[in-house]
Amino acid sequence: MTQRFPEMMSLGMDEPFRMEGEVFDLEVMEGKIPHEIDGLFAQTVPDQQFPPEVAHLSPMDASANGDCMLRTFRFQDGHVDFKTRYVRTERFQVERAARRSLFPHYRNPFFDDPSVAGKDRTTSNTAVHLHAGLLLACKEDGPAYAVDPHTLDTVGPWRASGGIDSHTFTAHPKVDPKTGEMFAFGYAAKGECTRDIAYYVISKDGKVSHRAWFEAPVAAMIHDCAVTDHYMIFPIMPYTSDLERLKRGGVHFQFEPEMDQILGVMPRYGTPEQVRWFRAPPGFLGHTINAFDHDGMICFDYVHGDGNAFGPVFPAKDGKFVPPGGVRMSLARWRIDYHARDTRLTRHKHWSHLADGHFGEGPHIDERRALSQHRFVWMPGLDRSRLATDPSGRPLPVLFNTLHRYDLHSGAEDEWFGGPMLTFQDPVFVPSSTPDEEGKGYLIAISNCVPERRSELVILDAMALARGPIARIRVPVGLRMGIHASWFDGTRLRA
C-alpha cells in the first residue's frame, strides 16, 4: 500500500487491524472455562482495508465506514478457538481489485470514485445474526451478507431467496424464539434519504412470508426495532437525513434536539393502512431492550438519553459533537395502546437511578425471555470518574469501563469495574443449561488494556458480576473496537 492511514485513524488500539487468521485453542490465563458454554461469540468490526482519499475526514468516515471484519470465538468442551476474516462485500472486492479506497464517505454516494457508480456500497459491519443456517452480517444501508458460520467464507448478498426487494436491510432484525420467524425491515428502502420502509416477516427456513411497504413521516434513522406476539414497532431516532446536504458534502445524519420521539406501530402481519404513528416529547430513543404484550397494551423497553447520545460521531444541526459519556442515559418503558384515539405518549416507567452517573448503551437480555416479560438487563457503561490518564494528563480512550446487571423488579444493580486501564467491547449473555431460570448463565466480553494494546476475553457469572471473572482468556493480538456482538448456541451451529 502506497498511502498511509490518516493520523486520526491510527491512534492506540483502534488503528486499522487488516489481518485475517485464526488461533486454535486460546490460552486460559486464569480460572477455567465452564464446559456447559457451547456456542459461537460473533462480532462485526469496521476495519478499512485502505485509507480514505479525502481532504476532510468525519468521525463516521474514520470509524463506521470501515469494511466488515467478522471475528468469532467458538466455545466447546472448555476450549475456545478464534477466527477473524473480512466479509467479501461487492464494495470490498472492487476496492481490493483497485488497491485503494473508492467509497470515501459514510453513506454518501455523491463523492465515490466514478468507476464504482451503481455498485453496492454497504460494508455490512454493524451486527451479525444467525438465520436459516447462515451468519448474516448487517448494516442498514444495504443488503445483509451471508457468511458460512464455520469457515467464515462469504456466500454473498442475502435476499431471502429473492423475497427482499428493498435497497436496505436493518442491522437489528428480531426473532420470535417460539416460531423461529425473523421480523425485519429496511428504511430508506428506495435509496438514501427516502422515507420508504419495507417490512418483512421471514420464516425460519429463510423465506419471506409477509411484506408491507409504507412511508415514515420523516426521513430519519430507524436503527432498531421491536416485535411482540401481536405488533411490530419502528422507533424513529432524532437523526434526520437530507439529500441536498449530502450533495454539498455534509454529514448523512444530523441530530435534531427539538424533534419528537416517533414510534410506528402495526399489527405483526399488518398492512400499510394499519400503521399508526405515536409521538412523545423530544429525547434520544436508543437501542431496544425488549417488547411484549401485557393486558392489551404494548410494553416497549429501550435505552433513553436526554440528548445526542451518538454525539461523538453525529453532530447536532449546529455542527457540535458531544464527547463520549456526555449524555445522561437511563432505561425506560413506553406503554402503547395501539387502538387509542390519542397518539401522544407519556413514559410509563423510567429507571433513572439504575444508570445514575453512568453512560450506558448496547443492552442485552436473556434471549429466552424475548417477546415476554423480562427482569434483568445487562449493559456496558462508562464511569468518567474512574478514567485513567495518559502521561500528558488526557483521559485514556476508553468507551466502556464497567459491566452492569440491572434488576427491573427490585431496582438493584450489580457492577464489575475492570480497572482504570480497561475498556470493554459489546458483551453477550450466554444462558446456562437451566432452561427456566432467567439470568442463569454467563456474561462474556472482550476487554482491551489500552496502554498495553492487549486484549482478552472475560467470562463472568451473569448473576454475580461484582465477583469478577471466573475465567480470563488471552487473545494473542490486540483487537480494535467492534460494534455489536451476538451469541449463537452450539445446537444451532450443529443443526
Secondary structure in CASP SS format (residue, H / E / C, confidence):
PFRMAT SS
TARGET T0000
AUTHOR 0000-0000-0000
METHOD secondary structure of the structure
MODEL  1
M C 1.00
T C 1.00
Q C 1.00
R C 1.00
F C 1.00
P C 1.00
E H 1.00
M H 1.00
M H 1.00
S C 1.00
L C 1.00
G H 1.00
M H 1.00
D H 1.00
E C 1.00
P C 1.00
F C 1.00
R C 1.00
M C 1.00
E C 1.00
G E 1.00
E E 1.00
V E 1.00
F C 1.00
D C 1.00
L C 1.00
E E 1.00
V E 1.00
M E 1.00
E E 1.00
G E 1.00
K C 1.00
I C 1.00
P C 1.00
H C 1.00
E C 1.00
I C 1.00
D C 1.00
G E 1.00
L E 1.00
F E 1.00
A E 1.00
Q E 1.00
T E 1.00
V E 1.00
P E 1.00
D C 1.00
Q C 1.00
Q C 1.00
F C 1.00
P C 1.00
P C 1.00
E C 1.00
V C 1.00
A C 1.00
H C 1.00
L C 1.00
S C 1.00
P H 1.00
M H 1.00
D H 1.00
A H 1.00
S C 1.00
A C 1.00
N C 1.00
G C 1.00
D C 1.00
C E 1.00
M E 1.00
L E 1.00
R E 1.00
T E 1.00
F E 1.00
R E 1.00
F E 1.00
Q E 1.00
D C 1.00
G C 1.00
H E 1.00
V E 1.00
D E 1.00
F E 1.00
K E 1.00
T E 1.00
R E 1.00
Y E 1.00
V C 1.00
R C 1.00
T C 1.00
E H 1.00
R H 1.00
F H 1.00
Q H 1.00
V H 1.00
E H 1.00
R H 1.00
A H 1.00
A H 1.00
R C 1.00
R C 1.00
S C 1.00
L C 1.00
F C 1.00
P C 1.00
H C 1.00
Y C 1.00
R C 1.00
N C 1.00
P H 1.00
F H 1.00
F H 1.00
D C 1.00
D C 1.00
P H 1.00
S H 1.00
V H 1.00
A C 1.00
G C 1.00
K C 1.00
D C 1.00
R C 1.00
T C 1.00
T C 1.00
S C 1.00
N C 1.00
T C 1.00
A E 1.00
V E 1.00
H E 1.00
L E 1.00
H E 1.00
A C 1.00
G C 1.00
L E 1.00
L E 1.00
L E 1.00
A E 1.00
C E 1.00
K C 1.00
E C 1.00
D C 1.00
G C 1.00
P C 1.00
A E 1.00
Y E 1.00
A E 1.00
V E 1.00
D C 1.00
P C 1.00
H C 1.00
T C 1.00
L C 1.00
D C 1.00
T E 1.00
V E 1.00
G E 1.00
P E 1.00
W E 1.00
R C 1.00
A C 1.00
S C 1.00
G C 1.00
G C 1.00
I C 1.00
D C 1.00
S C 1.00
H C 1.00
T C 1.00
F C 1.00
T C 1.00
A C 1.00
H C 1.00
P C 1.00
K E 1.00
V E 1.00
D C 1.00
P C 1.00
K C 1.00
T C 1.00
G C 1.00
E C 1.00
M E 1.00
F E 1.00
A E 1.00
F E 1.00
G E 1.00
Y E 1.00
A C 1.00
A C 1.00
K C 1.00
G C 1.00
E C 1.00
C C 1.00
T C 1.00
R C 1.00
D E 1.00
I E 1.00
A E 1.00
Y E 1.00
Y E 1.00
V E 1.00
I E 1.00
S C 1.00
K C 1.00
D C 1.00
G C 1.00
K C 1.00
V E 1.00
S E 1.00
H E 1.00
R E 1.00
A E 1.00
W E 1.00
F E 1.00
E E 1.00
A C 1.00
P C 1.00
V C 1.00
A C 1.00
A E 1.00
M C 1.00
I C 1.00
H C 1.00
D C 1.00
C C 1.00
A E 1.00
V E 1.00
T C 1.00
D C 1.00
H C 1.00
Y E 1.00
M E 1.00
I E 1.00
F E 1.00
P E 1.00
I E 1.00
M C 1.00
P C 1.00
Y E 1.00
T E 1.00
S C 1.00
D C 1.00
L H 1.00
E H 1.00
R H 1.00
L H 1.00
K H 1.00
R C 1.00
G C 1.00
G C 1.00
V C 1.00
H C 1.00
F C 1.00
Q E 1.00
F E 1.00
E C 1.00
P C 1.00
E C 1.00
M C 1.00
D C 1.00
Q E 1.00
I E 1.00
L E 1.00
G E 1.00
V E 1.00
M E 1.00
P E 1.00
R C 1.00
Y C 1.00
G C 1.00
T C 1.00
P H 1.00
E H 1.00
Q H 1.00
V C 1.00
R E 1.00
W E 1.00
F E 1.00
R E 1.00
A E 1.00
P C 1.00
P C 1.00
G C 1.00
F E 1.00
L E 1.00
G E 1.00
H E 1.00
T E 1.00
I E 1.00
N E 1.00
A E 1.00
F E 1.00
D E 1.00
H E 1.00
D C 1.00
G C 1.00
M E 1.00
I E 1.00
C E 1.00
F E 1.00
D E 1.00
Y E 1.00
V E 1.00
H E 1.00
G E 1.00
D C 1.00
G C 1.00
N C 1.00
A C 1.00
F C 1.00
G C 1.00
P C 1.00
V C 1.00
F C 1.00
P C 1.00
A E 1.00
K C 1.00
D C 1.00
G C 1.00
K C 1.00
F C 1.00
V C 1.00
P C 1.00
P C 1.00
G C 1.00
G C 1.00
V C 1.00
R C 1.00
M E 1.00
S E 1.00
L E 1.00
A E 1.00
R E 1.00
W E 1.00
R E 1.00
I E 1.00
D C 1.00
Y C 1.00
H C 1.00
A C 1.00
R C 1.00
D C 1.00
T C 1.00
R E 1.00
L C 1.00
T C 1.00
R C 1.00
H C 1.00
K E 1.00
H E 1.00
W E 1.00
S H 1.00
H H 1.00
L H 1.00
A H 1.00
D C 1.00
G C 1.00
H C 1.00
F E 1.00
G E 1.00
E C 1.00
G C 1.00
P C 1.00
H E 1.00
I C 1.00
D C 1.00
E H 1.00
R H 1.00
R H 1.00
A C 1.00
L C 1.00
S C 1.00
Q C 1.00
H C 1.00
R C 1.00
F E 1.00
V E 1.00
W E 1.00
M E 1.00
P E 1.00
G E 1.00
L E 1.00
D C 1.00
R H 1.00
S H 1.00
R H 1.00
L C 1.00
A C 1.00
T E 1.00
D C 1.00
P C 1.00
S C 1.00
G C 1.00
R C 1.00
P E 1.00
L C 1.00
P C 1.00
V C 1.00
L C 1.00
F C 1.00
N C 1.00
T E 1.00
L E 1.00
H E 1.00
R E 1.00
Y E 1.00
D E 1.00
L C 1.00
H C 1.00
S C 1.00
G C 1.00
A C 1.00
E E 1.00
D E 1.00
E E 1.00
W E 1.00
F E 1.00
G C 1.00
G C 1.00
P C 1.00
M C 1.00
L E 1.00
T E 1.00
F E 1.00
Q C 1.00
D C 1.00
P C 1.00
V E 1.00
F E 1.00
V E 1.00
P E 1.00
S C 1.00
S C 1.00
T C 1.00
P C 1.00
D C 1.00
E C 1.00
E C 1.00
G C 1.00
K C 1.00
G E 1.00
Y E 1.00
L E 1.00
I E 1.00
A E 1.00
I E 1.00
S E 1.00
N E 1.00
C E 1.00
V C 1.00
P C 1.00
E C 1.00
R C 1.00
R E 1.00
S E 1.00
E E 1.00
L E 1.00
V E 1.00
I E 1.00
L E 1.00
D E 1.00
A C 1.00
M C 1.00
A C 1.00
L H 1.00
A H 1.00
R H 1.00
G C 1.00
P C 1.00
I C 1.00
A E 1.00
R E 1.00
I E 1.00
R E 1.00
V E 1.00
P C 1.00
V C 1.00
G C 1.00
L C 1.00
R C 1.00
M C 1.00
G C 1.00
I C 1.00
H C 1.00
A E 1.00
S E 1.00
W E 1.00
F E 1.00
D E 1.00
G H 1.00
T H 1.00
R H 1.00
L H 1.00
R H 1.00
A C 1.00
END
